[in-house]
Amino acid sequence: MIDIDIEKLMHTTNGPMTLAIRTSIRLGELIALFGQSGAGKTTLLRILSGLVTPDKGQIRFRDEVWFDSEKRINVPPQQRNISLMFQDYALFPNMNVEQNIQFAQTEKNQQKVLELIELLGLTELRKRRPSTLSGGQKQRVALARALARKPQLLLLDEPLSALDAEMRSSLQDEIVKVHQLARVTTIMVSHDLSEVFRLASQVLYIENGTITRTGKPEEVFSDNSISGKVQITGTIAKIDRHEVINIVTVITGNNQIIRVIAFESDLETLKTGDQVMVYSKAFNPIITKLK
Amino acid sequence: MKMKIAHFQIPKSSNRRNMDPQFVQTLWITFKLAFLTTVILLTIGLPFAWWLAYTKVRLKPFIEALVSMPMVLPPSVIGYYMLVAYSPRNWFGEWLGRVFDVRLAFTFEGVLIASVIFSLPFMVQPLQTGLTSLPDTLREASYTLGKSKWTTFLRVLLPNIKPSIITAVALTFAHSIGEFGIVLMVGGNMPGETRVASIAIYDEVQALNFKAANQYALILFLVSLVLLTTIYSVNRKYNSWKIM
């Protein structure tokens, strides 16, 4: 178990806010941190990695105490055996792709480096410097580097945000695969509902510095009264109001466009950019294999 | 440590038949002084700039001001204080003489120490700026990957501030070559010991020996020009080399 009970005063653009997180995470899970920007997700990752010191509280990883404000214990990041994948990737500009990955290894193992390079589709880019890579390529290098350390806790800050739909989908598979293989406890910040549903076994929903909901993705995001047979999550791209009907255009995680007719009463709570679920319960959906 | 006891000697400016060996000797001392100043400052400056870049001590602005003082104070002020400190009548000079049998006033070693203090900002400031302009996440990423502060400094920070290191070294060297006031105050004008090119120029002009003054001046001019051109071309090359 990872037991977290911390408080930290944060200075945000909307004024001071207290991050007060109290939760326990089972080892081996893949946790998604979900919430609006500024809710404290990145700060929580930085606190877990030891880069930010909480004002008070405790963090315990298994039986190791990582932080205890009363006992004045604060284990430095180097000794926590974690990997943090940064939002800005933080690749070392003086090293090429391969060297960045090698740097992260505690014991040199070129075979593993090549495996990771292969796994993340970086073979062609091995000898390139980070400054010559695109955002998506940098993100893959950063992920490879984070994995190379073989951490006991993997922290990913929006790991796939810069990738196109196809690459994102294939890397989601890789994350699942890596997670299942190594059973490394993973905590991942994500803004993408479909990603959360696909990857996470648990969701921590953070609002204004506290966890307001936890559970499996279905439990956290869907109303329990819905017993829909088809559930698709996505983002509202457009709302067209016509005289008789209103059409809501929803774009799903894999860029599928769905048009839904909505009632005037529904629209009172919906606006463009909202994360929504499209579901059907009256009709049995038809399933067909893709050619 | 071998140090010479200072003794006053008035250079014979009128004796021009031996000008060539003296000319070479003066240039040798000039470059030896600049080279040693730069080496010592690089050794002290790197860890010091590292500490200064990331420290959170309250006295930081005061320490930064102290480091920058040589840039705003007349060299004669620093030279005066150095001379006072070196004097055997004060505790530092007295202690040096008693414990090490060393006198620093009007010796090459004394000038070297003064030069190190005087050029400190030219080494520390570019290094500190280079370090603070690196994204914090580079250091943090290295720490989270289990690397110590020392490994991070050597393998992540230093290689990424190469342009700042080159700038700092070239500026310090150029500035040490061009020193006048502090050398004159602390070292005087002793051929073979403390006489450097900038002082020799002044001396030759006083003696109306414009030909020799011209030679010194031209060499200083050219060396400084080459060094500064190096700095600017390095900066231009690395400007296209973005961190992120």
HADDOCK unambig.tbl for C-alpha pairs under 7 A between the chains (distance, minus, plus):
assign (segid A and resid 49 and name CA) (segid B and resid 144 and name CA) 6.81 0.50 0.50
assign (segid A and resid 77 and name CA) (segid B and resid 143 and name CA) 5.91 0.50 0.50
assign (segid A and resid 77 and name CA) (segid B and resid 144 and name CA) 5.16 0.50 0.50
assign (segid A and resid 77 and name CA) (segid B and resid 146 and name CA) 6.94 0.50 0.50
assign (segid A and resid 78 and name CA) (segid B and resid 143 and name CA) 5.31 0.50 0.50
assign (segid A and resid 78 and name CA) (segid B and resid 144 and name CA) 5.51 0.50 0.50
assign (segid A and resid 78 and name CA) (segid B and resid 145 and name CA) 6.62 0.50 0.50
assign (segid A and resid 78 and name CA) (segid B and resid 146 and name CA) 3.89 0.50 0.50
assign (segid A and resid 78 and name CA) (segid B and resid 147 and name CA) 6.14 0.50 0.50
assign (segid A and resid 78 and name CA) (segid B and resid 148 and name CA) 6.87 0.50 0.50
assign (segid A and resid 79 and name CA) (segid B and resid 146 and name CA) 6.53 0.50 0.50
assign (segid A and resid 81 and name CA) (segid B and resid 146 and name CA) 6.83 0.50 0.50
assign (segid A and resid 82 and name CA) (segid B and resid 144 and name CA) 6.36 0.50 0.50
assign (segid A and resid 83 and name CA) (segid B and resid 144 and name CA) 5.85 0.50 0.50
assign (segid A and resid 83 and name CA) (segid B and resid 145 and name CA) 6.12 0.50 0.50
assign (segid A and resid 84 and name CA) (segid B and resid 144 and name CA) 6.46 0.50 0.50
assign (segid A and resid 90 and name CA) (segid B and resid 137 and name CA) 5.55 0.50 0.50
assign (segid A and resid 90 and name CA) (segid B and resid 138 and name CA) 5.23 0.50 0.50
assign (segid A and resid 90 and name CA) (segid B and resid 141 and name CA) 6.42 0.50 0.50
assign (segid A and resid 92 and name CA) (segid B and resid 138 and name CA) 6.59 0.50 0.50
assign (segid A and resid 92 and name CA) (segid B and resid 156 and name CA) 6.70 0.50 0.50
assign (segid A and resid 93 and name CA) (segid B and resid 160 and name CA) 6.98 0.50 0.50
assign (segid A and resid 93 and name CA) (segid B and resid 243 and name CA) 6.01 0.50 0.50
assign (segid A and resid 94 and name CA) (segid B and resid 159 and name CA) 6.28 0.50 0.50
assign (segid A and resid 94 and name CA) (segid B and resid 160 and name CA) 6.09 0.50 0.50
assign (segid A and resid 104 and name CA) (segid B and resid 145 and name CA) 5.59 0.50 0.50
assign (segid A and resid 131 and name CA) (segid B and resid 242 and name CA) 6.45 0.50 0.50
assign (segid A and resid 131 and name CA) (segid B and resid 243 and name CA) 6.96 0.50 0.50
assign (segid A and resid 131 and name CA) (segid B and resid 244 and name CA) 6.17 0.50 0.50
assign (segid A and resid 149 and name CA) (segid B and resid 145 and name CA) 6.54 0.50 0.50
